[in-house]
Amino acid sequence: MLLSRRIRRPNLTPIFKTNLRKASHNCCRFRNFAKTHPEPARLVLNPPAPSQKIGIDPFDLDTVYCNKEALEKYLEWRGWDVSIKGILDEHNLQHEFQSAVGLISHPLTFPLTLGRHIQHFAQQPNQNNGHVNDKDRRISRICCVGARSECTLPDDFWREFLVIASAKNTLGIFEESKERPGQTTSYEWIIDFVGPDVPNQLKTKHVALSDQDIMYSQAQHSLAMNYHTSFLHELVLQLLTKLHTRNNTTTDPSAKNNALETMKHFWDGFVLFNPGLGHPNLSKDWQSTIKFLSRTSKPILLTAHSSMDARRDLSVLQDRFRVSPSAAEIEDGYQLNPYASRMEFVDPFTEVEESVHVVRPNHSSILINGRS
């Protein structure tokens, strides 16, 4: 029986389950699938053991399949499609395959959207971000700005980010292979979840690949997740204060400038999932943070949860980055994200006189300051 081999069950956090229940009305068939068939819905969310298909980049064809089949191809690469079909067969729900995929798309959208661009955030040998790095081990630190539901995602799904990192490392996607042919470097990934909506009770967590997962790469990959309930510009000020106090440089103007320059390189990149930079109810809160981000010259991945959201946010980015080297990238605009959630939600900030604004997490994305 397939069921007997599924020992590890996903631990859906209460906060994440609440977010899942907020999907828009009954027209969302993926939510209906979970509501009508709770047991198979729970089982299909269980990540499978690694597959043997490590000879290709799992994201190599996502532009070809665009928003139609990219997720299905990823699930096939992971062997998840076999697991789903087995579960549905056991419950005589073979016709619900697309409903199951749609349900899985929701928690996977965050690690897959970030994993798709992981090479832009990987620490390079010639970089110095203040972290300990050597030829066999590097530390890459990403700041998730304005974090909300992504910081409550169960560990099993953020472990998927490590599976992607390990596979891409093996394929030399972000390794300077000419310097070290045939070798891979171990990575310690750190994601700092920062935002006023980050729950206070969340504590630092560490996620690692299992022994089975290691088959993707001889190198070790680990992920540490930190949580900060504050705006990014407030956290930067806190870190600067600590830096000045530790170095006893609170009254030295040149030291303050050096410390600020250090903070610009503290993170290797930033990701903003559905931030609403141009939303009339949210735009004012983003001004100080966007000002800081525009001065870092680091890769910035942003997503939007609808075409309307993307247009509003793009206007803000064009204004803030208009004289930067990134202006040309921004001019190209947001592109549809093949790993967007397929679950639909009603925008809670929709004005009364407006028509209902239906959104999908990570509907589209844009990358600023990406590495060539």
C-alpha positions as a LaTeX table, in Angstrom:
\begin{tabular}{lrrr}
\hline
Residue & $x$ (\AA) & $y$ (\AA) & $z$ (\AA) \\
\hline
Met1 & 0.00 & 0.00 & 0.00 \\
Leu2 & 1.32 & 3.44 & $-0.89$ \\
Leu3 & $-0.21$ & 4.86 & 2.26 \\
Ser4 & 2.02 & 2.78 & 4.52 \\
Arg5 & 5.14 & 4.45 & 3.14 \\
Arg6 & 3.95 & 7.97 & 3.90 \\
Ile7 & 5.37 & 8.24 & 7.38 \\
Arg8 & 6.09 & 11.97 & 7.48 \\
Arg9 & 2.98 & 14.12 & 7.40 \\
Pro10 & 3.06 & 17.86 & 6.75 \\
Asn11 & 2.61 & 19.91 & 9.87 \\
Leu12 & 0.35 & 22.73 & 8.69 \\
Thr13 & 0.75 & 25.56 & 11.15 \\
Pro14 & $-2.49$ & 27.08 & 12.53 \\
Ile15 & $-1.70$ & 30.45 & 10.96 \\
Phe16 & $-1.05$ & 28.90 & 7.55 \\
Lys17 & $-4.26$ & 26.86 & 7.74 \\
Thr18 & $-6.17$ & 30.07 & 8.50 \\
Asn19 & $-4.65$ & 31.73 & 5.43 \\
Leu20 & $-5.60$ & 28.69 & 3.33 \\
Arg21 & $-9.24$ & 28.99 & 4.44 \\
Lys22 & $-9.42$ & 32.60 & 3.23 \\
Ala23 & $-9.55$ & 31.57 & $-0.41$ \\
Ser24 & $-12.32$ & 33.31 & $-2.31$ \\
His25 & $-15.85$ & 31.99 & $-2.51$ \\
Asn26 & $-17.03$ & 28.64 & $-3.88$ \\
Cys27 & $-15.70$ & 29.27 & $-7.39$ \\
Cys28 & $-12.24$ & 28.27 & $-6.12$ \\
Arg29 & $-12.37$ & 24.55 & $-6.95$ \\
Phe30 & $-9.04$ & 23.88 & $-5.25$ \\
Arg31 & $-10.44$ & 25.03 & $-1.94$ \\
Asn32 & $-13.56$ & 22.97 & $-2.56$ \\
Phe33 & $-11.39$ & 19.91 & $-3.16$ \\
Ala34 & $-9.71$ & 20.40 & 0.23 \\
Lys35 & $-13.04$ & 21.00 & 1.95 \\
Thr36 & $-14.83$ & 18.05 & 0.36 \\
His37 & $-11.92$ & 15.57 & 0.55 \\
Pro38 & $-9.84$ & 16.62 & 3.58 \\
Glu39 & $-7.86$ & 13.38 & 3.97 \\
Pro40 & $-6.52$ & 13.04 & 0.40 \\
Ala41 & $-6.02$ & 16.81 & 0.32 \\
Arg42 & $-3.82$ & 16.54 & 3.40 \\
Leu43 & $-1.89$ & 13.62 & 1.94 \\
Val44 & $-1.12$ & 15.25 & $-1.43$ \\
Leu45 & 0.53 & 18.12 & 0.46 \\
Asn46 & 3.13 & 15.69 & 1.79 \\
Pro47 & 6.42 & 16.21 & $-0.13$ \\
Pro48 & 7.68 & 12.92 & $-1.57$ \\
Ala49 & 11.16 & 11.42 & $-1.29$ \\
Pro50 & 13.63 & 12.70 & $-3.92$ \\
Ser51 & 13.33 & 11.40 & $-7.45$ \\
Gln52 & 16.25 & 10.31 & $-9.62$ \\
Lys53 & 15.69 & 13.04 & $-12.21$ \\
Ile54 & 18.60 & 15.31 & $-11.35$ \\
Gly55 & 20.16 & 15.57 & $-14.81$ \\
Ile56 & 18.28 & 18.73 & $-15.81$ \\
Asp57 & 17.61 & 22.09 & $-14.25$ \\
Pro58 & 14.01 & 21.84 & $-12.92$ \\
Phe59 & 13.38 & 25.41 & $-14.08$ \\
Asp60 & 15.00 & 25.11 & $-17.50$ \\
Leu61 & 11.71 & 24.90 & $-19.38$ \\
Asp62 & 9.51 & 27.20 & $-17.30$ \\
Thr63 & 9.56 & 29.99 & $-19.90$ \\
Val64 & 8.46 & 27.51 & $-22.57$ \\
Tyr65 & 5.57 & 26.19 & $-20.50$ \\
Cys66 & 4.87 & 29.67 & $-19.13$ \\
Asn67 & 1.89 & 29.62 & $-16.81$ \\
Lys68 & 0.36 & 26.39 & $-18.14$ \\
Glu69 & 2.55 & 23.37 & $-17.42$ \\
Ala70 & 5.64 & 24.58 & $-15.56$ \\
Leu71 & 4.37 & 23.50 & $-12.14$ \\
Glu72 & 3.31 & 20.10 & $-13.51$ \\
Lys73 & 6.81 & 19.66 & $-14.97$ \\
Tyr74 & 8.37 & 20.54 & $-11.64$ \\
Leu75 & 6.13 & 18.04 & $-9.81$ \\
Glu76 & 7.12 & 15.42 & $-12.37$ \\
Trp77 & 10.82 & 16.19 & $-11.79$ \\
Arg78 & 10.27 & 15.76 & $-8.06$ \\
Gly79 & 8.24 & 12.59 & $-8.44$ \\
Trp80 & 5.32 & 14.38 & $-6.78$ \\
Asp81 & 2.97 & 13.56 & $-9.65$ \\
Val82 & 3.33 & 9.82 & $-8.96$ \\
Ser83 & 2.56 & 10.40 & $-5.29$ \\
Ile84 & $-0.53$ & 12.48 & $-6.13$ \\
Lys85 & $-1.89$ & 9.91 & $-8.57$ \\
Gly86 & $-1.37$ & 7.10 & $-6.06$ \\
Ile87 & $-3.28$ & 8.99 & $-3.36$ \\
Leu88 & $-6.12$ & 9.89 & $-5.70$ \\
Asp89 & $-6.34$ & 6.29 & $-6.94$ \\
Glu90 & $-6.71$ & 5.04 & $-3.36$ \\
His91 & $-9.65$ & 7.40 & $-2.83$ \\
Asn92 & $-11.24$ & 6.92 & $-6.29$ \\
Leu93 & $-10.57$ & 10.57 & $-7.13$ \\
Gln94 & $-8.55$ & 10.14 & $-10.32$ \\
His95 & $-10.48$ & 13.02 & $-11.93$ \\
Glu96 & $-9.26$ & 15.47 & $-9.27$ \\
Phe97 & $-5.59$ & 15.59 & $-10.35$ \\
Gln98 & $-5.70$ & 19.26 & $-11.40$ \\
Ser99 & $-7.53$ & 20.16 & $-8.19$ \\
Ala100 & $-4.72$ & 18.51 & $-6.19$ \\
Val101 & $-2.06$ & 20.35 & $-8.22$ \\
Gly102 & $-3.89$ & 23.63 & $-7.66$ \\
Leu103 & $-3.95$ & 23.00 & $-3.92$ \\
Ile104 & $-0.22$ & 22.22 & $-3.85$ \\
Ser105 & 0.54 & 25.33 & $-5.91$ \\
His106 & $-0.37$ & 27.53 & $-2.94$ \\
Pro107 & 2.33 & 26.53 & $-0.41$ \\
Leu108 & 4.87 & 25.81 & $-3.16$ \\
Thr109 & 4.59 & 29.24 & $-4.77$ \\
Phe110 & 6.97 & 30.85 & $-2.26$ \\
Pro111 & 9.93 & 28.41 & $-2.34$ \\
Leu112 & 9.55 & 27.81 & $-6.09$ \\
Thr113 & 9.32 & 31.50 & $-7.01$ \\
Leu114 & 12.45 & 32.21 & $-4.96$ \\
Gly115 & 14.17 & 29.01 & $-6.12$ \\
Arg116 & 13.60 & 29.93 & $-9.74$ \\
His117 & 15.90 & 32.94 & $-9.23$ \\
Ile118 & 18.27 & 31.40 & $-6.68$ \\
Gln119 & 21.43 & 31.93 & $-8.76$ \\
His120 & 21.03 & 35.70 & $-8.32$ \\
Phe121 & 21.22 & 35.38 & $-4.53$ \\
Ala122 & 24.01 & 32.81 & $-4.21$ \\
Gln123 & 27.15 & 34.21 & $-2.59$ \\
Gln124 & 29.98 & 34.42 & $-5.14$ \\
Pro125 & 33.70 & 33.86 & $-4.41$ \\
Asn126 & 34.62 & 37.49 & $-5.13$ \\
Gln127 & 31.90 & 38.94 & $-2.91$ \\
Asn128 & 32.14 & 40.04 & 0.68 \\
Asn129 & 28.95 & 40.37 & 2.66 \\
Gly130 & 30.63 & 40.26 & 6.05 \\
His131 & 29.85 & 36.57 & 6.53 \\
Val132 & 32.40 & 33.80 & 6.92 \\
Asn133 & 33.06 & 32.22 & 3.55 \\
Asp134 & 35.73 & 29.88 & 2.25 \\
Lys135 & 36.23 & 27.77 & $-0.86$ \\
Asp136 & 34.08 & 24.93 & 0.46 \\
Arg137 & 31.32 & 26.81 & 2.28 \\
Arg138 & 29.45 & 30.03 & 1.69 \\
Ile139 & 26.74 & 31.89 & 3.54 \\
Ser140 & 24.02 & 33.60 & 1.51 \\
Arg141 & 21.59 & 35.85 & 3.34 \\
Ile142 & 18.23 & 36.88 & 1.87 \\
Cys143 & 15.83 & 39.38 & 3.40 \\
Cys144 & 12.14 & 38.67 & 2.87 \\
Val145 & 10.65 & 42.15 & 3.25 \\
Gly146 & 7.07 & 42.69 & 4.33 \\
Ala147 & 6.70 & 39.00 & 5.17 \\
Arg148 & 3.24 & 37.62 & 5.93 \\
Ser149 & 1.93 & 34.12 & 5.14 \\
Glu150 & 5.26 & 32.97 & 3.72 \\
Cys151 & 6.85 & 33.12 & 7.17 \\
Thr152 & 4.22 & 30.73 & 8.55 \\
Leu153 & 4.78 & 28.16 & 5.81 \\
Pro154 & 5.45 & 24.65 & 7.21 \\
Asp155 & 9.11 & 23.62 & 7.24 \\
Asp156 & 8.53 & 20.84 & 4.69 \\
Phe157 & 7.82 & 23.42 & 2.00 \\
Trp158 & 10.80 & 25.64 & 2.79 \\
Arg159 & 12.88 & 22.45 & 2.69 \\
Glu160 & 11.83 & 22.33 & $-0.96$ \\
Phe161 & 13.91 & 25.49 & $-1.42$ \\
Leu162 & 16.95 & 23.49 & $-0.28$ \\
Val163 & 16.14 & 20.67 & $-2.71$ \\
Ile164 & 16.17 & 23.25 & $-5.51$ \\
Ala165 & 19.40 & 24.83 & $-4.23$ \\
Ser166 & 21.09 & 21.46 & $-4.01$ \\
Ala167 & 20.01 & 20.42 & $-7.51$ \\
Lys168 & 21.10 & 23.70 & $-9.06$ \\
Asn169 & 24.42 & 23.54 & $-7.24$ \\
Thr170 & 25.08 & 20.06 & $-8.62$ \\
Leu171 & 24.34 & 21.33 & $-12.13$ \\
Gly172 & 26.74 & 24.26 & $-11.68$ \\
Ile173 & 23.98 & 26.84 & $-12.12$ \\
Phe174 & 25.53 & 29.28 & $-9.64$ \\
Glu175 & 28.99 & 27.79 & $-9.21$ \\
Glu176 & 32.11 & 29.20 & $-10.87$ \\
Ser177 & 32.91 & 25.80 & $-12.33$ \\
Lys178 & 35.92 & 26.99 & $-14.33$ \\
Glu179 & 37.79 & 27.67 & $-11.09$ \\
Arg180 & 36.74 & 24.43 & $-9.42$ \\
Pro181 & 35.67 & 21.94 & $-12.12$ \\
Gly182 & 33.71 & 18.97 & $-10.86$ \\
Gln183 & 33.37 & 20.40 & $-7.35$ \\
Thr184 & 30.46 & 21.91 & $-5.48$ \\
Thr185 & 30.32 & 24.30 & $-2.57$ \\
Ser186 & 28.18 & 23.89 & 0.53 \\
Tyr187 & 25.77 & 26.70 & 1.20 \\
Glu188 & 24.27 & 27.98 & 4.40 \\
Trp189 & 21.16 & 29.93 & 3.43 \\
Ile190 & 19.65 & 32.47 & 5.80 \\
Ile191 & 16.26 & 34.06 & 5.25 \\
Asp192 & 15.34 & 36.98 & 7.50 \\
Phe193 & 11.57 & 37.44 & 7.49 \\
Val194 & 10.93 & 41.10 & 8.25 \\
Gly195 & 7.64 & 42.94 & 8.52 \\
Pro196 & 5.03 & 44.31 & 10.93 \\
Asp197 & 2.79 & 41.28 & 10.23 \\
Val198 & 5.42 & 38.71 & 11.23 \\
Pro199 & 3.93 & 36.92 & 14.28 \\
Asn200 & 5.78 & 37.76 & 17.50 \\
Gln201 & 5.81 & 34.15 & 18.69 \\
Leu202 & 7.96 & 32.86 & 15.80 \\
Lys203 & 11.50 & 31.91 & 16.78 \\
Thr204 & 14.57 & 31.12 & 14.69 \\
Lys205 & 14.25 & 27.79 & 12.92 \\
His206 & 16.77 & 25.57 & 11.16 \\
Val207 & 15.89 & 23.32 & 8.22 \\
Ala208 & 18.19 & 20.77 & 6.61 \\
Leu209 & 17.95 & 18.15 & 3.92 \\
Ser210 & 17.34 & 14.56 & 5.00 \\
Asp211 & 19.78 & 11.76 & 4.20 \\
Gln212 & 17.60 & 10.88 & 1.21 \\
Asp213 & 17.63 & 14.45 & $-0.04$ \\
Ile214 & 21.44 & 14.59 & 0.01 \\
Met215 & 21.42 & 12.50 & $-3.16$ \\
Tyr216 & 20.84 & 15.74 & $-5.05$ \\
Ser217 & 24.34 & 16.95 & $-4.24$ \\
Gln218 & 27.50 & 15.97 & $-2.41$ \\
Ala219 & 27.53 & 19.44 & $-0.91$ \\
Gln220 & 25.59 & 20.26 & 2.24 \\
His221 & 22.79 & 22.83 & 2.19 \\
Ser222 & 21.05 & 24.22 & 5.23 \\
Leu223 & 18.50 & 26.96 & 5.87 \\
Ala224 & 18.10 & 29.20 & 8.91 \\
Met225 & 14.98 & 31.35 & 9.19 \\
Asn226 & 14.86 & 34.40 & 11.45 \\
Tyr227 & 11.80 & 36.50 & 12.25 \\
His228 & 11.60 & 40.24 & 12.93 \\
Thr229 & 8.29 & 41.98 & 13.69 \\
Ser230 & 9.19 & 45.42 & 12.36 \\
Phe231 & 9.57 & 47.44 & 9.19 \\
Leu232 & 12.87 & 46.89 & 7.37 \\
His233 & 14.06 & 50.46 & 7.88 \\
Glu234 & 13.42 & 50.03 & 11.63 \\
Leu235 & 15.43 & 46.80 & 11.70 \\
Val236 & 18.29 & 48.51 & 9.82 \\
Leu237 & 18.36 & 51.28 & 12.43 \\
Gln238 & 18.40 & 48.68 & 15.22 \\
Leu239 & 21.31 & 46.82 & 13.62 \\
Leu240 & 23.18 & 50.09 & 13.04 \\
Thr241 & 22.74 & 51.06 & 16.70 \\
Lys242 & 24.09 & 47.69 & 17.83 \\
Leu243 & 27.03 & 48.05 & 15.44 \\
His244 & 27.89 & 51.51 & 16.78 \\
Thr245 & 27.56 & 50.39 & 20.39 \\
Arg246 & 29.72 & 47.33 & 19.85 \\
Asn247 & 32.43 & 49.35 & 18.10 \\
Asn248 & 32.04 & 52.36 & 20.41 \\
Thr249 & 31.58 & 54.68 & 17.42 \\
Thr250 & 28.30 & 56.41 & 18.26 \\
Thr251 & 29.82 & 59.91 & 17.88 \\
Asp252 & 32.19 & 59.27 & 14.95 \\
Pro253 & 30.63 & 60.57 & 11.67 \\
Ser254 & 32.99 & 58.60 & 9.41 \\
Ala255 & 32.32 & 55.40 & 11.38 \\
Lys256 & 28.57 & 55.98 & 10.96 \\
Asn257 & 29.01 & 56.21 & 7.20 \\
Asn258 & 31.08 & 53.02 & 7.20 \\
Ala259 & 28.44 & 51.25 & 9.25 \\
Leu260 & 25.70 & 52.32 & 6.85 \\
Glu261 & 27.78 & 51.04 & 3.95 \\
Thr262 & 28.16 & 47.74 & 5.81 \\
Met263 & 24.39 & 47.48 & 6.18 \\
Lys264 & 23.97 & 47.88 & 2.43 \\
His265 & 25.90 & 44.63 & 2.02 \\
Phe266 & 24.45 & 42.80 & 5.01 \\
Trp267 & 22.03 & 40.92 & 2.75 \\
Asp268 & 22.87 & 39.30 & $-0.59$ \\
Gly269 & 19.44 & 40.14 & $-1.93$ \\
Phe270 & 15.84 & 40.91 & $-1.12$ \\
Val271 & 12.50 & 39.33 & $-1.95$ \\
Leu272 & 9.15 & 41.07 & $-1.60$ \\
Phe273 & 6.17 & 38.75 & $-2.04$ \\
Asn274 & 3.03 & 40.67 & $-3.08$ \\
Pro275 & 4.08 & 43.85 & $-1.23$ \\
Gly276 & 1.49 & 46.28 & $-2.63$ \\
Leu277 & 4.01 & 49.11 & $-3.06$ \\
Gly278 & 1.50 & 51.18 & $-4.99$ \\
His279 & $-1.65$ & 50.18 & $-3.15$ \\
Pro280 & $-3.38$ & 53.34 & $-1.83$ \\
Asn281 & $-3.74$ & 51.79 & 1.64 \\
Leu282 & $-0.13$ & 50.60 & 1.84 \\
Ser283 & 2.12 & 52.85 & $-0.26$ \\
Lys284 & 3.00 & 55.32 & 2.52 \\
Asp285 & 4.36 & 52.53 & 4.76 \\
Trp286 & 6.77 & 51.42 & 2.02 \\
Gln287 & 8.51 & 54.73 & 1.33 \\
Ser288 & 11.44 & 54.43 & 3.79 \\
Thr289 & 12.03 & 50.78 & 2.96 \\
Ile290 & 12.04 & 51.36 & $-0.81$ \\
Lys291 & 14.49 & 54.23 & $-0.30$ \\
Phe292 & 16.89 & 51.86 & 1.48 \\
Leu293 & 16.47 & 49.08 & $-1.09$ \\
Ser294 & 17.21 & 51.42 & $-3.99$ \\
Arg295 & 20.61 & 52.23 & $-2.44$ \\
Thr296 & 21.81 & 48.65 & $-1.98$ \\
Ser297 & 22.37 & 47.64 & $-5.63$ \\
Lys298 & 21.51 & 44.10 & $-4.56$ \\
Pro299 & 19.19 & 41.72 & $-6.46$ \\
Ile300 & 15.56 & 42.42 & $-5.58$ \\
Leu301 & 12.81 & 39.98 & $-6.52$ \\
Leu302 & 9.28 & 41.36 & $-6.32$ \\
Thr303 & 5.96 & 39.71 & $-7.06$ \\
Ala304 & 2.46 & 41.06 & $-7.54$ \\
His305 & $-0.83$ & 39.29 & $-6.98$ \\
Ser306 & $-2.69$ & 40.64 & $-10.03$ \\
Ser307 & $-2.19$ & 42.69 & $-13.18$ \\
Met308 & $-3.61$ & 45.73 & $-11.40$ \\
Asp309 & $-1.24$ & 45.22 & $-8.49$ \\
Ala310 & 1.72 & 44.88 & $-10.87$ \\
Arg311 & 0.86 & 48.14 & $-12.68$ \\
Arg312 & 0.62 & 50.08 & $-9.41$ \\
Asp313 & 3.88 & 48.66 & $-8.05$ \\
Leu314 & 5.70 & 49.19 & $-11.35$ \\
Ser315 & 4.85 & 52.90 & $-11.19$ \\
Val316 & 6.52 & 53.14 & $-7.77$ \\
Leu317 & 9.61 & 51.26 & $-8.96$ \\
Gln318 & 9.94 & 53.42 & $-12.07$ \\
Asp319 & 9.86 & 56.53 & $-9.92$ \\
Arg320 & 12.38 & 55.30 & $-7.33$ \\
Phe321 & 14.82 & 53.58 & $-9.73$ \\
Arg322 & 14.49 & 55.98 & $-12.67$ \\
Val323 & 18.17 & 57.09 & $-12.57$ \\
Ser324 & 19.63 & 53.71 & $-11.57$ \\
Pro325 & 21.25 & 51.05 & $-13.81$ \\
Ser326 & 18.12 & 48.98 & $-13.15$ \\
Ala327 & 15.85 & 51.40 & $-15.02$ \\
Ala328 & 15.94 & 49.29 & $-18.20$ \\
Glu329 & 15.02 & 46.11 & $-16.29$ \\
Ile330 & 12.08 & 47.84 & $-14.67$ \\
Glu331 & 10.89 & 49.22 & $-17.99$ \\
Asp332 & 10.32 & 45.66 & $-19.21$ \\
Gly333 & 7.69 & 45.32 & $-16.47$ \\
Tyr334 & 6.34 & 42.35 & $-14.57$ \\
Gln335 & 6.16 & 38.92 & $-16.21$ \\
Leu336 & 3.67 & 36.16 & $-15.46$ \\
Asn337 & 5.06 & 33.79 & $-12.84$ \\
Pro338 & 4.65 & 30.13 & $-13.86$ \\
Tyr339 & 4.80 & 29.14 & $-10.17$ \\
Ala340 & 2.06 & 31.47 & $-8.95$ \\
Ser341 & $-0.53$ & 30.08 & $-6.59$ \\
Arg342 & $-3.58$ & 28.89 & $-8.49$ \\
Met343 & $-5.85$ & 29.64 & $-5.55$ \\
Glu344 & $-7.88$ & 32.83 & $-5.80$ \\
Phe345 & $-8.52$ & 35.29 & $-2.98$ \\
Val346 & $-10.55$ & 38.46 & $-2.63$ \\
Asp347 & $-8.43$ & 41.54 & $-1.95$ \\
Pro348 & $-9.40$ & 42.59 & 1.61 \\
Phe349 & $-8.60$ & 46.23 & 0.77 \\
Thr350 & $-11.02$ & 46.47 & $-2.14$ \\
Glu351 & $-12.94$ & 49.73 & $-1.91$ \\
Val352 & $-16.72$ & 49.45 & $-1.47$ \\
Glu353 & $-17.47$ & 51.21 & $-4.75$ \\
Glu354 & $-15.00$ & 49.04 & $-6.68$ \\
Ser355 & $-15.76$ & 45.70 & $-8.24$ \\
Val356 & $-14.33$ & 42.68 & $-6.42$ \\
His357 & $-10.58$ & 42.45 & $-6.93$ \\
Val358 & $-9.61$ & 38.76 & $-7.14$ \\
Val359 & $-5.92$ & 38.05 & $-6.63$ \\
Arg360 & $-3.50$ & 35.11 & $-6.74$ \\
Pro361 & $-0.28$ & 35.14 & $-4.65$ \\
Asn362 & 2.81 & 35.73 & $-6.80$ \\
His363 & 0.74 & 36.15 & $-9.97$ \\
Ser364 & 3.66 & 37.91 & $-11.68$ \\
Ser365 & 7.22 & 38.92 & $-10.86$ \\
Ile366 & 10.10 & 41.24 & $-11.69$ \\
Leu367 & 13.81 & 40.96 & $-10.87$ \\
Ile368 & 15.90 & 44.09 & $-10.32$ \\
Asn369 & 19.73 & 44.11 & $-10.26$ \\
Gly370 & 19.84 & 40.49 & $-11.41$ \\
Arg371 & 23.18 & 38.92 & $-12.25$ \\
Ser372 & 23.90 & 38.23 & $-15.88$ \\
\hline
\end{tabular}
